[in-house]
Amino acid sequence: QLYREARECLTLLSQRLGSQKFFFGDSPASLDALVFSRLAPLLKAKLPNGKLQQHLKSLQNLCNYCTSILSLYFPWDGGESHPPPHSEAVGEAEEDPHKRRKQLLSVLVGLAAMLGYAFLSGIVSIQRSSSVGPAGRQPITMEEEEEEE
Protein backbone atom coordinates (compact mmCIF):
# COMPACT_ATOMS: atom_id res chain seq x y z
CA GLN A 1 0.00 0.00 0.00
CA LEU A 2 2.89 2.35 0.82
CA TYR A 3 4.48 1.81 -2.62
CA ARG A 4 1.13 2.34 -4.29
CA GLU A 5 0.62 5.65 -2.51
CA ALA A 6 4.17 6.78 -3.26
CA ARG A 7 3.74 5.89 -6.95
CA GLU A 8 0.49 7.84 -6.99
CA CYS A 9 2.19 10.84 -5.38
CA LEU A 10 4.96 10.78 -8.00
CA THR A 11 2.41 10.55 -10.78
CA LEU A 12 0.47 13.51 -9.37
CA LEU A 13 3.65 15.55 -9.07
CA SER A 14 4.49 14.73 -12.67
CA GLN A 15 1.04 15.81 -13.80
CA ARG A 16 1.23 19.05 -11.77
CA LEU A 17 4.68 19.91 -13.17
CA GLY A 18 3.63 19.18 -16.73
CA SER A 19 6.03 20.83 -19.17
CA GLN A 20 6.96 23.73 -16.86
CA LYS A 21 10.53 24.25 -15.67
CA PHE A 22 9.42 24.66 -12.03
CA PHE A 23 6.14 24.03 -10.26
CA PHE A 24 5.11 27.69 -10.27
CA GLY A 25 6.54 28.85 -13.58
CA ASP A 26 10.06 29.88 -14.60
CA SER A 27 11.54 30.53 -11.17
CA PRO A 28 11.90 28.11 -8.25
CA ALA A 29 9.78 28.36 -5.12
CA SER A 30 10.01 26.65 -1.74
CA LEU A 31 7.89 23.79 -3.10
CA ASP A 32 10.57 23.14 -5.72
CA ALA A 33 13.21 22.91 -3.00
CA LEU A 34 11.07 20.47 -1.03
CA VAL A 35 10.19 18.28 -4.02
CA PHE A 36 13.77 18.25 -5.31
CA SER A 37 15.09 17.29 -1.85
CA ARG A 38 12.89 14.18 -2.00
CA LEU A 39 13.24 13.29 -5.67
CA ALA A 40 16.99 13.69 -6.19
CA PRO A 41 18.06 11.03 -3.66
CA LEU A 42 15.35 8.70 -4.92
CA LEU A 43 16.58 9.21 -8.47
CA LYS A 44 20.34 9.03 -7.78
CA ALA A 45 20.72 6.57 -4.89
CA LYS A 46 21.31 2.85 -5.28
CA LEU A 47 18.38 1.24 -3.56
CA PRO A 48 17.86 -2.40 -2.58
CA ASN A 49 14.32 -2.31 -3.98
CA GLY A 50 14.08 -0.15 -7.07
CA LYS A 51 10.32 -0.26 -7.70
CA LEU A 52 9.73 3.37 -6.79
CA GLN A 53 12.94 4.47 -8.45
CA GLN A 54 11.91 2.78 -11.69
CA HIS A 55 8.56 4.51 -11.59
CA LEU A 56 10.26 7.87 -11.09
CA LYS A 57 12.59 7.16 -14.03
CA SER A 58 9.55 6.46 -16.18
CA LEU A 59 8.24 9.98 -15.46
CA GLN A 60 10.52 11.85 -17.85
CA ASN A 61 9.47 15.37 -16.83
CA LEU A 62 10.41 14.72 -13.18
CA CYS A 63 13.78 13.29 -14.25
CA ASN A 64 14.40 16.35 -16.43
CA TYR A 65 13.31 18.55 -13.52
CA CYS A 66 15.92 16.99 -11.21
CA THR A 67 18.62 17.13 -13.88
CA SER A 68 17.84 20.76 -14.60
CA ILE A 69 18.07 21.75 -10.93
CA LEU A 70 21.28 19.77 -10.50
CA SER A 71 22.94 21.47 -13.45
CA LEU A 72 21.61 24.92 -12.50
CA TYR A 73 22.45 24.92 -8.78
CA PHE A 74 25.11 22.20 -8.54
CA PRO A 75 27.15 22.60 -11.75
CA TRP A 76 30.18 20.74 -10.38
CA ASP A 77 28.10 17.64 -9.68
CA GLY A 78 28.05 16.07 -13.13
CA GLY A 79 26.62 12.87 -11.67
CA GLU A 80 29.14 12.66 -8.82
CA SER A 81 28.55 13.55 -5.21
CA HIS A 82 31.42 16.02 -4.81
CA PRO A 83 33.20 18.76 -6.78
CA PRO A 84 36.37 17.93 -8.72
CA PRO A 85 39.42 17.79 -6.41
CA HIS A 86 41.44 20.48 -8.23
CA SER A 87 38.73 23.14 -8.23
CA GLU A 88 37.93 22.39 -4.58
CA ALA A 89 41.54 22.82 -3.47
CA VAL A 90 41.91 26.07 -5.38
CA GLY A 91 38.59 27.37 -4.06
CA GLU A 92 39.48 26.59 -0.45
CA ALA A 93 42.91 28.19 -0.72
CA GLU A 94 41.43 31.40 -2.11
CA GLU A 95 38.46 31.33 0.24
CA ASP A 96 40.27 31.07 3.58
CA PRO A 97 44.07 30.96 3.82
CA HIS A 98 43.94 30.21 7.58
CA LYS A 99 41.51 27.29 7.38
CA ARG A 100 43.85 24.73 9.02
CA ARG A 101 44.68 27.09 11.87
CA LYS A 102 40.99 27.72 12.51
CA GLN A 103 40.25 23.99 12.42
CA LEU A 104 43.00 23.27 14.94
CA LEU A 105 41.84 26.11 17.17
CA SER A 106 38.24 24.87 17.10
CA VAL A 107 39.38 21.35 18.02
CA LEU A 108 41.41 22.71 20.95
CA VAL A 109 38.52 24.86 22.17
CA GLY A 110 36.20 21.85 21.96
CA LEU A 111 38.66 19.69 23.86
CA ALA A 112 39.06 22.35 26.56
CA ALA A 113 35.28 22.65 26.86
CA MET A 114 34.87 18.89 27.24
CA LEU A 115 37.63 18.67 29.85
CA GLY A 116 36.17 21.62 31.73
CA TYR A 117 32.76 19.99 31.77
CA ALA A 118 34.26 16.69 32.94
CA PHE A 119 36.02 18.39 35.86
CA LEU A 120 33.11 20.63 36.86
CA SER A 121 30.54 17.85 36.72
CA GLY A 122 32.71 15.50 38.75
CA ILE A 123 33.16 12.90 36.02
CA VAL A 124 36.92 13.37 36.34
CA SER A 125 38.71 14.49 39.46
CA ILE A 126 42.33 14.93 40.49
CA GLN A 127 43.33 13.55 43.86
CA ARG A 128 46.60 14.21 45.58
CA SER A 129 48.70 11.22 46.46
CA SER A 130 49.83 10.54 50.01
CA SER A 131 52.90 12.36 51.32
CA VAL A 132 54.98 9.15 51.33
CA GLY A 133 56.30 8.18 47.92
CA PRO A 134 57.32 4.73 46.62
CA ALA A 135 59.61 2.61 48.80
CA GLY A 136 58.86 4.79 51.82
CA ARG A 137 60.75 7.83 50.53
CA GLN A 138 59.43 11.31 51.06
CA PRO A 139 58.92 13.34 47.88
CA ILE A 140 61.28 16.27 47.44
CA THR A 141 59.59 19.61 47.85
CA MET A 142 60.65 22.85 46.21
CA GLU A 143 62.13 24.15 49.47
CA GLU A 144 64.31 21.07 49.96
CA GLU A 145 65.39 21.20 46.34
CA GLU A 146 66.54 24.83 46.73
CA GLU A 147 68.50 23.97 49.87
CA GLU A 148 70.39 21.19 48.05
CA GLU A 149 71.59 23.60 45.38
PyMOL commands that set and color helices and strands:
alter all, ss='L'
color gray80, all
select helices_A, chain A and resi 2-17+30-44+51-58+60-73+85-95+99-121+134-136+142-148
alter helices_A, ss='H'
color red, helices_A
deselect
rebuild
show_as cartoon
